[in-house]
Amino acid sequence: MLTSIKTNEFAGDKGKELGMMYFRVAIILFGAQLLMGLIAAIQFLVPGFLFELFDFNVARMVHINALVVWMLYAMIGSVYFMLSDETGEQLVHAGIGKLAFWVLTAAVTVVVLVYIFIQVGPGTEATIWLINEGREYIEAPRWADIGIVVVVLIFYWNVFATFMKGKKTGIMTVMVADLLALAGLYVAGMFFTDNISMDQFWWWWVIHLWVEATWEVFVGVLAAYSLIKIIGAKREIVEMWLWIEVLMLFGSGILGMGHHYFWIGTPEYWWEIGALFSALEPVPLVAMFVHVLYDWGKEQGAAKAEGHKGAVANNGPAIAWIVTNAFGNFLGAGVWGFFHTLPQVNIYTHGTQFTAAHGHLAFFGAYATILIGMMYLGVQYAYGIERLKATFKSKMGIFLIVFGVLGMTVALTIAGYEQVLVERAELGGGWNAFFQAQELPWYVQAMMWRAIMGVVTFVGFIYLVWDLLTIGKEQKAAQAV
Amino acid sequence: MANKNVSVWTSIPFWRRSAAWVTGFATILLIWLSFDTLGQISMGTAADLKNGVDKRVPAASVINYKIDYKYSKKRGHEVPVIGEKQPFFGKEWSEKEADQLLHLGKLTSQAKNCMNCHTLLGNGAYFAPDLTKAWLDPAWQNGGPLQGMTGKKTVEEAMAEFLQHPSQYPTHARMMPDLGITAEEAKGLVAFLKQMSSIDTNGFPRGFSKTLKTFEAGGTYAH
């Protein structure tokens, strides 16, 4: 089975080959993320589980770091994958690109091993440089920060040089501009300050402006590219949608930052700015939703009118994941985000399981789905398959993962609801209030369901990996007959 | 031009230009607001504290003062109130000593990865209590169960003792692990917590911990 990932039909397309290398690491890190999530979920229910051996803070740190890193890997992979299609040129410095890949992968491996085996250090600068920075999502020690910046610059320069040499499509123009912003923002999180308000202020420049601005635009670009690729959507229409989406995503997302500045020591005017712009944030998600479904339906209808039978999509699993993205982005980022974004509500919901519910559905719905779709595109290309059809395993994978994540989200929403009522509104958020709320049956049962749904998600993940490993070889063999 | 008879609403150049303008405008607005905010959240000085100048983020030497969290009628929510002098670990800390202690505390909070269980200013993990106003929590005050369990006489000593030997003082089935926090690091962490509790968080957390009396009486309908 392992030889089946050694794909062979790249015909000199170094960008696509490199893209597949990134996808493979991404899926491994996705698995690590789920395993760590399972450990953390169990620790909510069985407090003594791995106590003082592999504590919640470690499991949770690896859980969220693996999430960020696998998504960045899959994003880089997607850019390398689409590069030759969009620019009409080959990657200019494939060798250096490959070297950067191995450097990055080695660095990520060392960072994770240090997280797992060393965990925490003394309160010195050396810990920040060598072990971890203890800043949620961007814990990577400073040596790795600097290394990541260097590797990302190599990646960016490679993409930019190829872009300058080739065609300048709208899709690729947005991509190049967006990647510059994405890479630049990382620098905002690379310093130490004694002032925790200042610390959090700049931390959000990385986290919010990544997740709610540049990553969302990135998803818009991938959706545009994959609609052309999978269903043959018209480029003019797709690119017009893309520019409208960029307008709305940046128009709402940049100042939507205000919703993180309600309670960290920042002035009150962020209440109004945060409320207004974050309330607008779901609007572009509706547009993206309409865009995907409209184009899909239109192309399907046009094909039918011309007398073609069957699905218009040439990649069943990929279109399924991309349509799931349209729903998931709107539901997870849009609806679940809007739930608790107004300051009047947020004063009670901030820092409860509501946030976790939103986080789970939004990261999955907005990012994981479309990146998995890109992986299926990669498999299709690598085996040179004209029409990749969904298998039983593809269907089990998508169904179980979606069902599991939705289940976790609902469970965490119920837990958050209980926390808001008991811990926050009734008891005022102190030490005692916190533990009172953690013990109530609503909360405990919700956490139990979260763990069960986590297992469902993991089973789905196994189907997904199994499918990605086998679908290409099997269908190529079937179609050769 | 090829698209001369196309309406502006389907014109790609129109949307491209609009996207660039809107993005640029939002970015400039964000940068402008950030300058104002950064001025307001920069740390105050020891002189501000002496002269009673309220800063959103007071200087490290705020550890030499009594801090309370009271409802302000004018603002409609709770605000930190800095009161008279109060010894911290039995002494008054000079400006320089206080700065160093806060530095050690903030550094330790990151080195020990506190944020991946606890919540600071409402951000972090939700596995353990929010520490934003932990210094003011009734449970740590004189007569509160957390102070009682350590057998110490002040909030700072009780907190420092707990931080060094957390698993000796289980407060709940879900315990804090021993992170190898030294006595000096524990002092720094407590200074960090005390300073954080003096930050003006616009009333977060709202209705923070009802009075000790309510707390002792188990004053809740939750059971």
Interface residues (C-beta under 8 A of the other chain):
Chain A: A40 Q43 F44 P47 G48 F51 E52 D55 F56 N57 V58 R60 M61 Q119 V120 G121 P122 G123 T124 E125 T127 I128 I131 N132 E133 G134 R135 E136 E139 G170 F192 T193 D194 N195 I196 S197 M198 D199 Q200 F201 W203 E236 E239 M240 W243 I244 V246 L247 F250 G251 I254 L255 M257 Y261 F262 W263 I264 G265 T266 P267 E268 Y269 W270 W271 I273 I347 Y348 H350 G351 T352 Q353 T355 A356 V422 R424 A425 E426 L427 G428 G429 G430 W431 N432 A433 F434 F435 Q436 A437 Q438 L440
Chain B: T10 S11 I12 W15 R16 S18 A19 V22 T23 A26 T27 L29 L30 L33 S34 D36 T37 L38 Q40 I41 S42 M43 R56 V57 A60 D99 L102 H103 L104 G105 K106 L107 T108 S109 Q110 A111 K112 N113 C114 M115 N116 C117 T119 L120 L121 G122 N123 G124 A125 Y126 F127 A128 P129 D130 T132 K133 A134 D137 P138 A139 W140 L146 S167 T171 H172 A173 R174 M175 P177 D178 L179 G180 T182 E185 G188 F192 M196 I199 D200 T201 N202 G203 F204 P205 R206 G207 F208 S209 K210 F215 T220 Y221 A222
